[in-house]
Amino acid sequence: MKNKKVLIITYYWPPSGGSGVQRWVKFTKYLRRFGWEPIIYTPSNPERPAIDETLFRDIPEDIKTITTQIWEPYSFYKKFVGLNKEDKLGSGLMNSGNEKSFLQNISIWIRGNFFIPDARKFWIKPSIKFLQNYLQHNEINAIISTGPPHSMHMIAHGVSKKTSIPWLADFRDPWTNIDFFEDLNLSFFARRKHHKLEKKVLDQADSIVVVSPTMKTEFSEVTHTPIRIITNGYDSDDFNKVIEYSPNKKFTLSHIGMMTPTRNPEILWDAIKELSSENNEFNASFQLQLIGKVDASIRKSISGRSLDSLVKFIEYVPHTEIIKYQKHSEALLLIVNNTPNANLILTGKFFEYLAAKRPIICISPVEGDMSNILKETNSGTFISYSEKEVLKSHLLTLFKKWKEGELSIDIGQTEDYSRERLTEVLAQELNKLSS
C-alpha cells in the first residue's frame, strides 16, 4: 500500500542543531515504517543558534524538503545591541555577556510587544501563499506544525483553513506559559494578542500533541480539541554505536544542554564548594562538565565561589558526540527551571539520560512530570532547590561508590520512550485525522 503524505512545517531543521531539531528529525527517520511519507517545509536561510551536520545521517536521502527564504529582524537586532553579523543568538533570554545592556532590555521589550507571536511572523503570509500553490499540484493527507516558534502554527492554520487538509499542532514547549514569557515585559494589548493567537491554534487545529502530562492538563482546560501526549525520547540506534561506560580518572558529573538564568542551582555550587573544602579526595577527583551554552549569570555564580578548577565548560558539540558524553559520565545532572511552570517541564535530554543508563541527579523546585518518570524508571534521585544537605550527601555517596568501583544503576523499563515507538503513536494520530 502506498504511504500517505504529511507536510511538516518546522523552523528548525538540519544543519541547525539542538533539541528542537532532533524531535522531528527522529520522527522523519521512522515515519515511513508506519505508512507515512514526510515532506518537510522549512526556511532556507534561518537564524541558526548552532550547526550540527551529523543530524543529516538520520534523514533518509530521498526525503523531500521544500524551502523558501525567510526575512527575520535579527540583523537589525545584532546591530542594535552591538553584536557582529556572525554572532549566534541564544535561545530564550540567554545572555553571553556579563549583564544585559540597556539596549538588550529594550530589544526584549520590542520582541515581546511587536513581533507576535515571534520574530518569524514575516514568514507567515508568504508561506501560506506558497504552500497553497504547492498543494494545488501535490496531494497531501495531513499537515503538522511544530512550535516554538509558534509562527509555524499560524502558517499551518492558514494553509489548513484554505485547503481543508487536517492539521496536527505539535507543542514542544508551552506558548504563554513558557518560562520566559513574563520576562518579555508585555503590554496589556500584546499579552492579550498572544493569548488570542494561542487560543486560535488550540481551538482550530484538528489535533494537538504535547510533550508532557501537565501541559495536556493545562491545554485541556481551555480547549475541546483532542490532545495526545507524545514525549521526546531516545533513539536506540544512537546508543548502540557507543561503547558502554567505564570509570573515568575523575568522578565526572555532566550536564548536557543549555543552562539559562532560570536553571542556576545555587545549592549545587554551594554543595560542590563545601565538599571540595571538606574532602581532599573529592577536591582532587571531582569534575563537573557543562556541555552546551551557559548563561553569563551562571558562569558568575561558579567563578564567584572559586570553582573554576572543578568545572569544565564545553561549547555545543554534535549530537553523536553528546551520546558519548552521556554514556561515559559517572552521573548526569538534570536541572529543571526554577519557574512557575516547572511541574510541566520534560526536557528532551532527560530521555537520552535514561538510555545512557547512568545515575541521574534531578534538581527541581517542585515535583512534577520529570520526577514522576524518574521514580517510574528508578533512574535517579530528585532533590529540591532547598535541599543542599541532601544534595551534598547524595553527591558524596555516589563519589564513594565510584571510588570503590561499585557505581551502577538498575534502570527500569524505558521502551515506551524510544523514538521508533513514539513515531508509531504519532502515526496513529495521523491515521485518525486522515480516516
VENZIVEN-V821796 format. One record per residue. N is the residue number from 1. PSI is psi as a letter, one per 20 degrees, with the letter a starting at -180 (999 if undefined). D_CENTER is the distance of its C-alpha to the mean C-alpha in Angstrom with 1 decimal. Layout:
n->[N	N]
psi->[PSI	PSI]
d_center->[D_CENTER	D_CENTER]
This chain:
n->[1	2	3	4	5	6	7	8	9	10	11	12	13	14	15	16	17	18	19	20	21	22	23	24	25	26	27	28	29	30	31	32	33	34	35	36	37	38	39	40	41	42	43	44	45	46	47	48	49	50	51	52	53	54	55	56	57	58	59	60	61	62	63	64	65	66	67	68	69	70	71	72	73	74	75	76	77	78	79	80	81	82	83	84	85	86	87	88	89	90	91	92	93	94	95	96	97	98	99	100	101	102	103	104	105	106	107	108	109	110	111	112	113	114	115	116	117	118	119	120	121	122	123	124	125	126	127	128	129	130	131	132	133	134	135	136	137	138	139	140	141	142	143	144	145	146	147	148	149	150	151	152	153	154	155	156	157	158	159	160	161	162	163	164	165	166	167	168	169	170	171	172	173	174	175	176	177	178	179	180	181	182	183	184	185	186	187	188	189	190	191	192	193	194	195	196	197	198	199	200	201	202	203	204	205	206	207	208	209	210	211	212	213	214	215	216	217	218	219	220	221	222	223	224	225	226	227	228	229	230	231	232	233	234	235	236	237	238	239	240	241	242	243	244	245	246	247	248	249	250	251	252	253	254	255	256	257	258	259	260	261	262	263	264	265	266	267	268	269	270	271	272	273	274	275	276	277	278	279	280	281	282	283	284	285	286	287	288	289	290	291	292	293	294	295	296	297	298	299	300	301	302	303	304	305	306	307	308	309	310	311	312	313	314	315	316	317	318	319	320	321	322	323	324	325	326	327	328	329	330	331	332	333	334	335	336	337	338	339	340	341	342	343	344	345	346	347	348	349	350	351	352	353	354	355	356	357	358	359	360	361	362	363	364	365	366	367	368	369	370	371	372	373	374	375	376	377	378	379	380	381	382	383	384	385	386	387	388	389	390	391	392	393	394	395	396	397	398	399	400	401	402	403	404	405	406	407	408	409	410	411	412	413	414	415	416	417	418	419	420	421	422	423	424	425	426	427	428	429	430	431	432	433	434	435]
psi->[p	p	q	r	p	p	p	o	o	p	h	p	q	q	j	q	r	r	h	h	g	h	g	h	g	g	g	h	h	i	h	h	i	k	j	p	o	p	p	p	p	q	q	i	l	r	o	o	h	q	p	n	h	h	h	h	h	i	p	p	h	j	p	p	p	p	q	r	q	q	p	q	j	h	h	h	g	g	g	g	j	k	q	q	h	i	q	q	p	r	r	c	k	q	p	i	a	g	q	p	r	g	h	h	h	g	h	g	g	g	g	h	h	h	n	p	i	a	i	j	h	i	i	f	g	h	g	g	g	g	h	g	g	g	i	h	i	p	p	p	h	q	p	p	q	p	r	r	q	i	h	h	h	h	g	h	g	g	g	h	h	h	i	j	p	q	p	p	p	p	o	h	r	r	e	i	j	q	h	j	g	i	j	i	l	q	r	g	h	g	g	h	g	g	h	g	g	g	h	g	g	h	h	i	q	h	q	p	p	r	i	q	g	h	h	g	g	g	h	h	i	i	q	j	p	p	p	p	p	n	r	r	a	q	o	h	h	g	h	h	i	p	q	r	p	q	p	r	h	q	o	o	p	p	p	p	a	q	o	r	h	i	l	n	n	h	h	g	h	g	g	g	g	g	h	h	h	h	o	h	g	g	h	h	j	q	p	p	p	o	o	a	p	p	q	h	h	g	h	g	h	g	h	h	j	l	j	h	i	i	p	p	p	p	a	p	q	q	h	h	h	g	g	g	g	g	h	j	q	g	r	p	p	o	p	p	p	m	r	h	j	h	i	i	p	n	q	h	h	g	h	h	g	g	h	h	l	q	p	p	o	o	p	q	h	r	q	b	g	g	h	g	h	g	g	h	i	l	i	b	p	p	p	r	i	i	m	g	h	g	g	g	g	g	g	h	g	g	g	h	h	g	h	j	k	k	o	r	q	n	q	a	p	j	h	i	j	q	h	g	g	h	h	g	g	g	h	g	g	h	h	g	h	j	999]
d_center->[35.0	33.2	29.5	28.4	26.2	22.9	21.8	18.0	17.2	14.1	13.7	11.4	13.5	15.1	16.4	13.3	10.9	7.3	4.3	5.3	8.6	8.7	8.5	11.5	13.2	13.6	14.9	17.2	18.4	19.8	20.7	24.2	25.1	24.9	27.0	24.6	24.6	21.5	22.3	19.6	20.1	18.2	19.6	21.7	21.2	17.8	16.8	14.7	12.9	13.3	15.4	15.1	18.2	17.8	15.3	18.5	20.0	18.1	19.3	22.9	25.1	26.7	23.8	24.7	22.6	23.9	23.2	24.7	24.6	22.6	24.0	21.8	23.3	21.4	24.7	26.5	23.8	24.1	27.9	27.9	26.1	27.8	25.1	26.1	25.3	23.5	21.2	17.5	15.8	12.9	10.1	11.1	14.5	14.3	17.8	19.1	22.7	24.7	24.7	23.6	26.6	28.5	27.5	23.8	24.3	26.3	23.7	21.1	23.8	24.5	20.9	20.7	24.2	24.9	21.9	21.1	18.7	17.3	18.7	18.5	21.1	23.8	22.5	23.0	26.8	27.3	24.7	26.4	29.7	28.7	27.2	30.1	32.4	30.5	30.6	34.3	34.8	32.1	31.6	28.2	27.8	24.5	21.8	18.0	15.9	12.1	10.8	9.9	12.1	14.5	17.3	16.4	17.5	20.6	21.5	21.3	23.3	25.9	26.3	26.5	29.0	31.2	31.1	30.7	28.2	26.0	22.5	19.3	16.6	13.0	10.9	7.1	7.7	11.4	13.7	16.5	15.1	12.0	12.6	14.2	16.1	19.3	19.2	19.8	23.5	23.9	27.5	28.7	28.8	25.3	23.9	26.0	24.9	21.2	22.1	24.6	22.2	19.6	22.7	23.9	20.8	20.8	24.5	25.1	22.4	24.2	21.3	18.0	15.1	12.6	10.2	12.3	16.1	16.4	14.6	17.2	19.9	19.2	19.2	22.2	24.1	24.1	24.4	26.3	24.2	23.3	19.8	18.3	15.6	13.8	11.1	8.7	11.1	12.9	15.4	18.8	20.0	17.8	19.2	22.7	23.2	22.7	25.6	25.5	25.2	28.3	28.8	28.2	31.0	29.0	26.9	23.4	20.6	17.2	13.9	11.2	8.5	9.1	11.8	12.3	15.7	14.7	13.7	17.2	18.9	22.5	23.9	22.4	24.0	27.2	27.2	26.9	29.5	31.9	31.6	32.2	35.3	36.6	36.1	37.2	35.8	32.3	32.6	33.8	31.3	28.0	25.1	21.6	19.1	16.3	14.4	12.4	13.0	14.9	16.2	20.0	20.6	19.2	21.3	24.2	23.8	24.1	26.9	28.7	29.2	30.4	27.7	27.1	29.1	26.8	23.4	22.3	19.8	18.3	16.6	14.0	15.3	15.1	13.1	16.6	17.4	14.4	15.7	19.0	17.9	16.4	19.6	21.9	21.0	23.3	20.5	16.8	15.6	12.9	12.8	12.0	12.4	16.1	16.1	17.9	14.9	14.1	15.5	13.0	9.8	8.6	5.6	5.4	7.5	9.9	11.3	12.0	13.6	15.8	16.8	17.7	20.2	20.4	20.9	17.9	18.5	16.4	17.3	16.7	18.9	19.5	19.3	17.2	15.0	13.7	17.3	18.8	17.1	17.9	21.5	21.6	20.8	22.7	20.1	20.4	21.4	20.3	21.6	21.6	21.5	25.3	26.2	26.9	29.9	28.0	25.4	28.2	30.0	27.1	26.4	30.1	30.4	27.8	29.4	32.8	31.8	30.5	33.8	35.7	33.7	32.6	28.9	27.5	25.6	26.3	23.0	23.7	22.9	19.4	20.4	19.0	15.4	16.4	15.0	18.6	19.3	16.3	17.5	20.9	19.8	18.3	21.7	23.5	22.1	23.0	26.4	27.0	26.3	28.6	31.4]
